[in-house]
Amino acid sequence: MWLDERPRHRPHEAAVRAWLRRWMPRDQEIDDVIQEAYCRLAALEDITHIGSGRPYLFQTTHNIVLEQLRHAKIARIDQVTDMASLSIADQATQPERARRR
């Protein structure tokens, strides 16, 4: 299996890391993506559908990066503890303000 811990059994990792360096600023994030990719691949019950390890590993890491980007863009509402501090006025409930403008 191409997920062996010995470097000679992970021939595509260097190429994936080089590709990730173009898109990710820190080596720690790259290490996290690589680790997540290996975890996902190791969790597969069946690998017979994998025709070639290189494109499968690239696609897996690509999907992980996209998931991380999507997650980073989501602003969780429960992180805002004081909604009043946002200074958002509900203009719809103040028609007299709209007439003055």
N, CA and C of each residue as an Amber inpcrd file, in Angstrom:
protein
   303
   0.8470000  -1.1900000   0.0000000   0.0000000   0.0000000   0.0000000
   0.8840000   1.2420000   0.0000000   0.4600000   2.2940000  -0.6660000
   1.2780000   3.5000000  -0.8280000   1.1720000   4.4670000   0.3370000
   0.5610000   4.0610000   1.4390000   0.4690000   4.9160000   2.6210000
   1.4360000   4.4880000   3.7200000   2.3680000   3.6260000   3.3880000
   3.3530000   3.1590000   4.3580000   4.1120000   4.3560000   4.9510000
   4.5880000   4.2260000   6.1740000   5.2740000   5.3260000   6.8520000
   6.6560000   5.6100000   6.2750000   7.2640000   4.6910000   5.5810000
   8.5890000   4.9200000   5.0280000   8.4860000   5.8760000   3.8370000
   9.3900000   6.8650000   3.7630000   9.3170000   7.8700000   2.6890000
   9.2750000   7.2840000   1.2860000   9.9670000   6.1970000   1.0540000
   9.9490000   5.6200000  -0.3020000   8.5660000   5.0840000  -0.6620000
   7.7220000   4.8820000   0.3360000   6.3600000   4.4130000   0.0960000
   5.3660000   5.5690000   0.0520000   5.8660000   6.7850000   0.1390000
   5.0310000   7.9810000   0.0220000   5.6200000   8.8670000  -1.0800000
   5.7040000   8.3630000  -2.2860000   6.4160000   9.0810000  -3.3460000
   5.7360000  10.3740000  -3.7920000   4.4760000  10.5470000  -3.4910000
   3.7450000  11.7130000  -3.9850000   3.6770000  12.8540000  -2.9780000
   4.0900000  12.5900000  -1.7460000   3.9680000  13.6130000  -0.7070000
   4.7850000  14.8660000  -1.0270000   5.9800000  14.7180000  -1.5260000
   6.8140000  15.8900000  -1.8350000   6.1490000  16.7600000  -2.8970000
   5.5590000  16.1500000  -3.8950000   4.8720000  16.9050000  -4.9470000
   3.6380000  17.6200000  -4.4010000   2.9020000  16.9460000  -3.5340000
   1.7180000  17.5600000  -2.9290000   2.1410000  18.7250000  -2.0420000
   3.2010000  18.5450000  -1.2660000   3.6980000  19.6380000  -0.4200000
   4.1260000  20.8470000  -1.2560000   4.7980000  20.5950000  -2.3700000
   5.2270000  21.6930000  -3.2450000   4.0090000  22.4320000  -3.7900000
   2.9890000  21.6860000  -4.1690000   1.7520000  22.3020000  -4.6730000
   1.0700000  23.1130000  -3.5720000   1.0270000  22.5820000  -2.3580000
   0.3910000  23.2750000  -1.2440000   1.1360000  24.5560000  -0.8720000
   2.4510000  24.5670000  -1.0180000   3.2320000  25.7620000  -0.6620000
   2.8260000  26.9680000  -1.5040000   2.3190000  26.7280000  -2.6820000
   1.8670000  27.8400000  -3.5260000   0.5770000  28.4530000  -3.0040000
  -0.1870000  27.7100000  -2.2070000  -1.5110000  28.1600000  -1.7660000
  -1.6130000  28.4070000  -0.2740000  -0.6840000  27.8680000   0.4920000
  -0.7920000  27.9730000   1.9420000   0.4530000  28.6620000   2.4960000
   0.2590000  29.6150000   3.4030000   1.3730000  30.4160000   3.8780000
   2.3110000  29.7400000   4.8740000   1.8130000  28.7990000   5.6490000
   2.6380000  28.2460000   6.7270000   2.8180000  26.7450000   6.5810000
   4.0310000  26.2820000   6.9230000   4.3160000  24.8530000   6.8620000
   3.4400000  24.0520000   7.8110000   3.0850000  24.6490000   8.9600000
   2.2340000  23.9420000   9.9140000   0.8890000  23.6100000   9.2860000
   0.3230000  24.5440000   8.5290000  -0.9480000  24.2800000   7.8620000
  -0.7910000  23.1780000   6.8190000   0.3320000  23.1820000   6.1280000
   0.5960000  22.1320000   5.1400000   0.6880000  20.7780000   5.8330000
   1.4020000  20.7280000   6.9510000   1.4960000  19.4760000   7.7090000
   0.1150000  18.9870000   8.1290000  -0.7410000  19.9100000   8.5400000
  -2.0990000  19.5470000   8.9520000  -2.9000000  18.9630000   7.7940000
  -2.7690000  19.5690000   6.6230000  -3.4940000  19.0730000   5.4440000
  -2.9870000  17.6910000   5.0620000  -1.6750000  17.5220000   5.0460000
  -1.1020000  16.2120000   4.7100000  -1.5720000  15.1530000   5.7060000
  -1.5320000  15.4870000   6.9900000  -1.9720000  14.5330000   8.0030000
  -3.4450000  14.1850000   7.8240000  -4.2740000  15.1920000   7.5720000
  -5.7040000  14.9330000   7.3610000  -5.9220000  14.0540000   6.1340000
  -5.1550000  14.2980000   5.0820000  -5.2830000  13.4780000   3.8690000
  -4.9390000  12.0220000   4.1760000  -3.8390000  11.8060000   4.8740000
  -3.4630000  10.4320000   5.2220000  -4.4950000   9.7860000   6.1350000
  -5.0630000  10.5500000   7.0510000  -6.1080000  10.0050000   7.9270000
  -7.3250000   9.5730000   7.1200000  -7.7160000  10.4150000   6.1750000
  -8.8790000  10.0660000   5.3490000  -8.6000000   8.8430000   4.4980000
  -7.4070000   8.7750000   3.9450000  -7.0740000   7.6340000   3.1050000
  -6.9720000   6.3590000   3.9320000  -6.4180000   6.4630000   5.1160000
  -6.2960000   5.2880000   5.9880000  -7.6580000   4.8060000   6.4710000
  -8.6260000   5.6950000   6.5200000  -9.9640000   5.3410000   6.9960000
 -10.8110000   4.6740000   5.9160000 -10.3320000   4.6580000   4.6960000
 -11.0960000   4.0210000   3.6270000 -11.2210000   2.5250000   3.8820000
 -12.4230000   2.0190000   3.7430000 -12.6330000   0.5870000   3.9280000
 -12.0970000  -0.2060000   2.7470000 -12.1490000   0.4150000   1.5730000
 -11.7340000  -0.2780000   0.3580000 -10.9610000   0.7040000  -0.5110000
  -9.8190000   0.2800000  -1.0290000  -9.0210000   1.1520000  -1.8890000
  -8.9500000   0.6590000  -3.3330000  -9.7500000  -0.3400000  -3.6460000
  -9.6910000  -0.8930000  -5.0040000 -10.1630000   0.1050000  -6.0650000
 -10.9290000   1.1260000  -5.6590000 -11.4040000   2.1240000  -6.6110000
 -10.3210000   3.1460000  -6.9650000  -9.1930000   3.1220000  -6.2420000
  -8.1060000   4.0660000  -6.4960000  -7.2360000   3.4960000  -7.6040000
  -7.3180000   4.1110000  -8.7540000  -6.5360000   3.6490000  -9.8910000
  -5.0830000   4.0750000  -9.7980000  -4.8660000   5.2900000  -9.3280000
  -3.5230000   5.8300000  -9.2030000  -3.4540000   6.6770000  -7.9370000
  -2.4400000   6.4360000  -7.1350000  -2.3300000   7.1260000  -5.8560000
  -2.0750000   8.6160000  -5.9680000  -1.2780000   9.0360000  -6.9490000
  -0.9220000  10.4520000  -7.0740000  -2.1350000  11.3610000  -7.2890000
  -2.9500000  11.1260000  -8.3180000  -4.1060000  12.0190000  -8.4810000
  -5.1090000  11.9190000  -7.3300000  -5.2240000  10.7540000  -6.7350000
  -6.1470000  10.5960000  -5.6110000  -5.6800000  11.4200000  -4.4140000
  -4.3680000  11.4050000  -4.1380000  -3.8250000  12.1840000  -3.0310000
  -3.9620000  13.6810000  -3.3120000  -3.6930000  14.0920000  -4.5520000
  -3.8550000  15.5040000  -4.9040000  -5.3050000  15.9470000  -4.7520000
  -6.2440000  15.1390000  -5.2040000  -7.6590000  15.4940000  -5.0940000
  -8.0930000  15.5450000  -3.6330000  -7.6160000  14.6140000  -2.8370000
  -7.9590000  14.6000000  -1.4210000  -7.4480000  15.8580000  -0.7280000
  -6.1970000  16.2370000  -0.9820000  -5.6540000  17.4430000  -0.3490000
  -6.3570000  18.6960000  -0.8720000  -6.6930000  18.7040000  -2.1480000
  -7.4290000  19.8400000  -2.7250000  -8.7700000  20.0070000  -2.0110000
  -9.4740000  18.9210000  -1.8090000 -10.7610000  18.9660000  -1.1200000
 -10.6140000  19.4610000   0.3200000  -9.5650000  19.0480000   0.9980000
  -9.3360000  19.4880000   2.3790000  -9.0880000  20.9870000   2.4250000
  -8.2710000  21.4970000   1.5010000  -7.9910000  22.9350000   1.4590000
  -9.2800000  23.7160000   1.2050000 -10.1070000  23.2540000   0.2690000
 -11.3850000  23.9250000   0.0000000 -12.2930000  23.9120000   1.2260000
 -12.3510000  22.7910000   1.9170000 -13.1610000  22.7110000   3.1390000
 -12.6680000  23.7000000   4.1850000 -11.3500000  23.8250000   4.3310000
 -10.7940000  24.7610000   5.2980000 -11.1210000  26.1990000   4.9200000
 -11.0560000  26.5180000   3.6350000 -11.3820000  27.8710000   3.1820000
 -12.8480000  28.1910000   3.4400000 -13.7200000  27.2510000   3.1350000
 -15.1490000  27.4560000   3.3890000 -15.4110000  27.6510000   4.8780000
 -14.7740000  26.8470000   5.6810000 -14.9620000  26.9370000   7.1290000
 -14.4610000  28.2740000   7.6580000 -13.3550000  28.7580000   7.1280000
 -12.7800000  30.0210000   7.5910000 -13.6680000  31.2080000   7.2400000
 -14.4750000  31.0900000   6.1920000 -15.3340000  32.1920000   5.7650000
 -16.6300000  32.2710000   6.5500000 -16.9470000  31.2420000   7.2950000
 -18.1970000  31.2120000   8.0490000 -18.0030000  31.9520000   9.3590000
 -18.7920000  32.9790000   9.5620000 -18.7580000  33.7230000  10.8280000
 -19.8410000  33.1480000  11.7230000 -19.4350000  32.5870000  12.8140000
 -20.3980000  31.9680000  13.7140000 -21.0900000  33.0390000  14.5380000
 -22.4080000  33.0140000  14.5450000 -23.2030000  33.9980000  15.2640000
 -23.0210000  33.8610000  16.7740000 -22.7420000  32.6590000  17.2690000
 -22.5670000  32.4930000  18.7000000 -21.2510000  33.0810000  19.2080000
 -20.3640000  33.4800000  18.3000000 -19.1280000  34.1410000  18.7110000
 -19.3680000  35.6180000  19.0190000 -20.4820000  36.1500000  18.5620000
 -20.8400000  37.5340000  18.8630000 -21.7010000  37.4960000  20.1190000
 -21.1320000  37.9110000  21.2400000 -21.8430000  37.7880000  22.5120000
 -22.7870000  38.9420000  22.7800000 -22.4920000  40.1070000  22.2470000
 -23.3210000  41.2710000  22.4990000 -23.7660000  41.8530000  21.1600000
 -24.9570000  41.4970000  20.7270000 -25.4580000  41.9560000  19.4330000
 -25.5790000  43.4780000  19.3860000 -25.8490000  44.1140000  20.5230000
 -25.9780000  45.5690000  20.5480000 -24.6620000  46.2490000  20.2120000
 -23.5670000  45.5960000  20.4940000 -22.2640000  46.1960000  20.2180000
 -21.9600000  46.2650000  18.7270000 -22.7640000  45.6080000  17.9210000
 -22.5430000  45.6400000  16.4770000 -22.9920000  46.9580000  15.8560000
 -23.7610000  47.7630000  16.5750000 -24.2480000  49.0650000  16.1060000
 -25.0090000  48.9530000  14.7860000 -25.8660000  47.9900000  14.7290000
 -26.6960000  47.8160000  13.5350000 -28.0850000  48.3320000  13.8750000
 -28.4590000  49.3910000  13.2240000 -29.7830000  49.9630000  13.4560000
 -30.7690000  49.3460000  12.4810000 -31.9290000  49.0590000  12.9770000
 -32.9780000  48.5170000  12.1220000 -33.7270000  49.6910000  11.5190000
 -33.3310000  50.1060000  10.3360000 -33.9110000  51.2680000   9.6720000
 -35.3860000  51.0480000   9.3080000 -35.7770000  49.8240000   9.1310000
 -37.1590000  49.5410000   8.7500000 -38.1410000  49.9090000   9.8570000
 -37.7050000  49.8890000  11.0890000 -38.6130000  50.2030000  12.2000000
 -38.5730000  51.6790000  12.5680000 -37.8300000  52.4830000  11.8280000
 -37.7060000  53.9010000  12.1240000 -38.0400000  54.7410000  10.8910000
 -39.3090000  54.7630000  10.4690000 -39.6750000  55.4640000   9.2490000
 -39.4200000  56.9680000   9.3060000 -39.4990000  57.5710000  10.4970000
 -39.2620000  59.0040000  10.6140000 -37.8250000  59.3630000  10.2610000
 -36.8750000  58.4730000  10.5070000 -35.4650000  58.6950000  10.1330000
 -35.3270000  58.6710000   8.6150000 -36.0680000  57.8020000   7.9620000
 -35.9790000  57.7050000   6.5100000 -36.5220000  58.9540000   5.8460000
 -37.5690000  59.5960000   6.4150000 -38.1540000  60.8100000   5.8330000
 -37.2310000  62.0140000   5.9680000 -36.4210000  62.0500000   7.0120000
 -35.5330000  63.1850000   7.2500000 -34.3740000  63.2330000   6.2710000
 -34.0470000  62.1430000   5.6460000 -32.8940000  62.0850000   4.7540000
 -33.1810000  62.6670000   3.4310000
